[in-house]
Amino acid sequence: MNSEIKLLDVVALTEDLPEEGVYRGQVGTVVELLAPNVFEVEFSDNSGRTYAMLTLKAEHLMILHYQPIQVA
């Protein structure tokens, strides 16, 4: 299974970041690859309005999968 985070992956936050106004479990989209294992993640509400745009390390993110995962 490839667990490497890529551009446009849907991810969930794995820890609370109250100083940024986001909390564990909130869902965002990777919109930029900044460096190895560093990403710009956009968090939007149900109307599509961005409420946070954060630079996050891979260790703070979990990729969400909407289809069965093929394990080689």
NORTA-V58674 format. One record per residue. N is the residue number from 1. PHI is phi in whole degrees, -180 to 180 (999 if undefined). PSI is psi in whole degrees, -180 to 180 (999 if undefined). Layout:
((N & PHI & PSI) (N & PHI & PSI))
This chain:
((1 & 999 & 131) (2 & -90 & 112) (3 & -105 & 17) (4 & -75 & 129) (5 & -74 & 135) (6 & -125 & 166) (7 & -55 & 135) (8 & 74 & 6) (9 & -64 & 145) (10 & -91 & 127) (11 & -130 & 159) (12 & -118 & 145) (13 & -74 & 136) (14 & -101 & 1) (15 & -152 & 158) (16 & -73 & 137) (17 & -129 & 69) (18 & -60 & -29) (19 & -66 & -20) (20 & -102 & -7) (21 & 80 & 21) (22 & -128 & 153) (23 & -136 & 159) (24 & -47 & 133) (25 & 97 & -16) (26 & -69 & 145) (27 & -106 & 137) (28 & -140 & 179) (29 & -123 & 134) (30 & -73 & 119) (31 & -112 & -8) (32 & -159 & 141) (33 & -101 & 111) (34 & -93 & -35) (35 & -165 & 172) (36 & -56 & 123) (37 & 64 & 25) (38 & -131 & 130) (39 & -136 & 150) (40 & -93 & 123) (41 & -120 & 130) (42 & -100 & 129) (43 & -110 & 124) (44 & -127 & 153) (45 & -84 & -178) (46 & -65 & -18) (47 & -92 & 1) (48 & 87 & 6) (49 & -83 & 128) (50 & -71 & 129) (51 & -113 & -11) (52 & -159 & 142) (53 & -133 & 109) (54 & -126 & 148) (55 & -91 & 120) (56 & -133 & 149) (57 & -85 & 155) (58 & -56 & -33) (59 & -65 & -15) (60 & -100 & 5) (61 & -128 & 153) (62 & -133 & 127) (63 & -71 & 136) (64 & -100 & 139) (65 & -118 & 133) (66 & -108 & 5) (67 & -138 & 162) (68 & -58 & 146) (69 & -96 & 129) (70 & -88 & 118) (71 & -101 & 124) (72 & -88 & 999))
